[in-house]
Structures are given as C-alpha cells and as structure tokens.
Amino acid sequence: MGGGELTAAYARAKLLATICGYEFADRWRDQGVTVNAVHPGIVSTGIVDDITPVVLAPFRSLIHRRLLTPEQGASAALRLATDPSLTVVTGRYYVRDQEARSPEVSYDPATRAAAWRLSLDWVTPE
C-alpha cells in the first residue's frame, strides 16, 4: 500500500471506531457507561512515517518537529477519561479539548446499525 492508500485506510478505521463508539454510547448509556471519541491532533508517531509520501521522506524530521508530541496528543484522551465534569457526558466527539462534529455519516442510524452488526461478526467466535 502506498502512503495515500494507508492514509485512506487509517481514516476509514478511525471513522468506523467513531461510528461504533456512538452506537455503544447509546446502547450502554442507561448502565452508566460513557463512550466519547477524540481526535487528538496530528501526533508525531510512527504512523506519520508510514503515511508520509516517499517524496517527503527527506523532510520527516522537519515534519515531526511541527507535530504534537505523544504526551500532548495523549492529554486530550486523558482529559476525557479523568475530568470529573465529563463523568456523565457520552456519545460526543472532541477535537483535542473542544467538542465538535464528526463526519455526518457517523450520525446516520442505518450506517451505525450496519457497522455495529459487522463489528459483532468480527469479534464473536463461531
């Protein structure tokens, strides 16, 4: 797979996780389980190297210097997991520390139900 294909696959995987997260949040809300999604920003990790086009490979060190550190990226997820004011907040999407909207398809009930069924098929042993 090339960088563009990897980027698209990564984006689809993250979208699927968000879609399933919303469905999970709805299904478990009454049991006190909270599920939220967060886009931490673009973090300097090995994933960046995997999706960087070959032509930009000589500039990887410059690219990494402009990105968030892993610690900075983790802070958004840690906040969602530990902030007492978010204890009952569920089914939301955040970009770093700000609530935002995820792609519109992630709110579509039919898409969410189909994604949920597929994910159950993948994790349920036969």
C-alpha positions in Angstrom: 0.0 0.0 0.0 1.2 3.5 -0.8 1.0 6.5 1.6 -2.3 7.7 0.1 -3.9 4.2 0.5 -2.6 3.9 4.0 -4.0 7.4 4.9 -7.4 6.5 3.5 -7.4 3.1 5.3 -6.4 4.8 8.6 -9.1 7.4 8.2 -11.8 4.7 7.5 -10.7 2.8 10.5 -11.0 5.8 12.7 -14.4 6.7 11.3 -15.6 3.1 12.0 -14.3 3.4 15.6 -16.2 6.6 16.0 -19.4 5.2 14.5 -19.3 2.1 16.7 -18.5 4.3 19.7 -21.6 6.4 19.2 -23.7 3.2 18.9 -22.0 1.8 22.0 -22.7 5.0 23.9 -26.4 4.8 23.0 -26.7 1.1 24.0 -24.9 1.5 27.3 -26.0 5.0 28.4 -28.5 3.6 30.9 -25.9 1.4 32.6 -23.7 4.5 33.3 -21.1 3.7 30.7 -19.7 6.6 28.9 -18.1 6.5 25.5 -16.6 9.5 23.7 -14.3 9.9 20.7 -11.4 12.3 20.4 -9.2 13.5 17.6 -6.0 14.3 19.5 -4.5 16.3 16.7 -1.7 15.1 14.4 0.8 13.4 16.7 4.5 12.7 16.0 4.3 8.9 15.9 5.4 6.1 13.6 2.1 6.3 11.8 3.1 9.6 10.4 6.2 7.9 8.9 4.0 5.2 7.4 1.7 7.6 5.6 4.2 10.2 4.6 4.7 10.2 0.8 8.1 8.9 -0.3 8.9 12.2 -1.9 8.6 13.9 1.5 10.7 11.2 3.3 13.8 13.5 3.4 11.8 16.0 5.4 10.4 13.7 8.0 12.4 15.2 10.8 11.1 18.7 9.9 7.6 17.3 9.7 7.8 15.7 13.1 9.0 18.9 14.7 5.8 20.6 13.7 3.5 17.9 15.2 2.3 17.3 18.7 4.4 15.2 21.0 2.8 11.9 22.0 2.3 13.4 25.5 0.5 16.4 24.0 -1.7 14.0 21.9 -2.5 11.8 24.9 -3.6 14.7 27.0 -6.9 15.1 25.1 -7.8 11.4 25.7 -6.7 11.5 29.3 -8.9 14.6 29.9 -12.0 12.7 28.6 -11.1 9.7 30.8 -10.4 11.7 34.0 -12.2 15.0 34.0 -14.9 14.8 36.7 -17.1 17.3 34.8 -17.4 14.8 31.9 -18.5 11.8 34.1 -21.9 11.6 32.5 -21.1 13.0 29.1 -21.4 10.3 26.4 -21.7 9.9 22.7 -19.7 13.0 21.9 -16.8 13.8 19.6 -13.9 16.1 20.5 -11.1 17.7 18.6 -8.4 18.0 21.3 -10.3 19.8 24.1 -13.2 21.2 22.1 -16.5 19.4 21.4 -17.0 19.2 17.6 -18.9 17.3 15.0 -17.5 14.1 13.4 -18.3 13.4 9.7 -22.0 13.4 9.0 -22.1 9.7 8.0 -21.2 8.9 11.6 -24.6 10.1 12.8 -26.6 8.1 10.2 -28.7 5.4 12.1 -28.5 2.9 9.3 -24.8 3.2 9.0 -24.3 2.9 12.7 -26.5 -0.2 12.9 -24.6 -1.9 10.0 -21.3 -1.0 11.5 -22.4 -2.5 14.8 -23.6 -5.7 13.2 -20.3 -6.1 11.3 -18.2 -5.4 14.3 -20.1 -8.1 16.2 -19.5 -10.5 13.4 -15.7 -9.8 13.6 -15.4 -10.3 17.4 -18.0 -13.0 18.0 -16.4 -16.5 17.7 -18.4 -19.0 15.7 
